[in-house]
Amino acid sequence: REILDFISVRGLFQKGDADTKVIVVVAEARSAPPKREILHATFRRSGRTDAEQGFDIDYYDMHWLPRKLALENDGVWRSDLLGGGRVLGFVDRMKKFRTLGQFANERKWDCGEGFIFGNPAVSRPARHVIGKRRVDASAFHNGKVDLSRSTTVPNRKILRPRKPSIYTAPLLMIHKHLDIPHGYLPEGYMTYQHEIFGISAAAQDDGSRLLRLAKWLDSSRDSLLAYIAASSVAGFVSKATAILSDDIKRLPYPVDENLNLSPHEEILAADIVDYYRKLIRLGEDSDAMKKPGVPALLVFNDVFTARINAVYKKNKLRALAPQAWSGVVCQPYIFGKGDVDWNGAEELKDKLNNLLKEKKGNINITRIARLYDGNTGIYLLKPDRLRYWLRSVALRDADETLADLIEQGF
């Protein structure tokens, strides 16, 4: 019936000095009705959770999933952490492209993560590593390698030295991190540890093609970062920002080097990179929860009305001047001409707070409200934090508003 997802809540069992990731499955000992949807609730980190006083959740953290989707597409759980809905469609489309790993195999390049230090009881010969130059991710700047930050590998036991070919330039080194910082080394020999995934084109003398790939990673950065955040097996789970070598190998790399993002996908990617990644890790300490939403209303309204007016083209929806109270914003819209009379609006303050906030036991619930004034007006009532007024949220609001209007026969 329900999946209660606490992946974003770090240190849930602080007394045990662990950062165990927790989900709670709510089920019944009987067959589920075929049309019953599954609730996936993604709880966020907050001061109350850190103080072990309870949990906070809001409307956009609750995702009702068709059973067929939940059973057939395991990417939905990850996508819901980053807003759900359209994010899954973005990920599924990216997965149709050729991957970076497939391309590396086509070019017969040598790939692999770097060496791992061992102990006296378990080690392997590593003359091609010990005493050689080594870099870490701090040496990667603007796609290049700052050799002044290289050091020498000490004479220590090496558990997994890897093969020499992956350290031989032309070499592209990619940090296994959600930001995928990387550096291209045109010549020489450079070792690195297992936090870095390396691609060498030395055996095929294919440096120009490897450099082209490195430049493409830069030019497509935001799209790739959004894809990794929404698809990585390890990101946000094992460590807050670490990813796996397989995540890098699964990066989309189209034959024509064009991911061809739609305007809506560009909005999703930008919000994932700029806001959702930190919202998952930091919760109420993230920019999305600390910054006010009123300055974002102009672009929010542009996205919201454009989506609605793509369907209702004759009598177009217009955004009117918003009304803000402490902690609450009401954004009105109208089809055609008209305005809103805000006389007596201040008297609504306490009523609106009660409408949007609810406490059930140890859970604080934040609602949003969509009010429809006949066939002419729409009112969005939401908290005043930026998280509720992002452009990607405007897309979700518009999708749900269209569904409401169609159901009402408008």
Secondary structure, 3 states (H helix, E strand, C coil): CEEEECCCCCCCCHHHCCCCCCEEEECCCCCCCCCCCEEEEECECCHHHHCCCCEEEEHHHEEEECHHHHHHCCHHHHHHHCCCCHHHHHHHHHCCCCEHHHHHHHCCCEEEECEEECECCECCCCCCCCCCEECCHHHEECEEECHHHCEECCCCCEEECCCHHHHECCEEEEECECCCCEEEECCCECECECCEEEEECCCCCCHHHHHHHHHHHHHCHHHHHHHHHHHCCCECCCECCECCHHHHHCCECCCCCCCCCCHHHHHHHHHHHHHHHHHHHHHHHCHHHHCECHHHHHHHHHHHHHHHHCCCCCCCEEECCCEEECCEEEEEEEECCCCCCCCCHHHHHHHHHHHHEEEECCEEEECCEEEEECCCEEEEEEECEHHHHCHHHHHHHHHHHHHHHHHCCC
